[in-house]
């Protein structure tokens, strides 16, 4: 299973005229998130350490080198 960026969400899609709707599970994995959004999340003050580790692993996998100041 891929590393998740956000929790899975159930979204209700309406069926339209006279059709039944259905629930669809949507998710965002680390591979779906842009580099800018990953770095912005990493720099937030309220990001949990486990999430920071996941983001750092994804950025190193993409070949991004971070310079800490």
Number of C-alpha atoms within 10 A of each C-alpha: 4 8 12 15 17 12 10 12 12 12 11 11 11 12 10 8 6 7 8 9 11 11 11 11 9 11 13 15 14 18 14 10 11 9 16 9 10 18 15 9 15 19 11 10 7 8 11 10 10 8 15 17 12 16 20 17 13 17 18 11 9 11 9 11 9 10 5 4 3
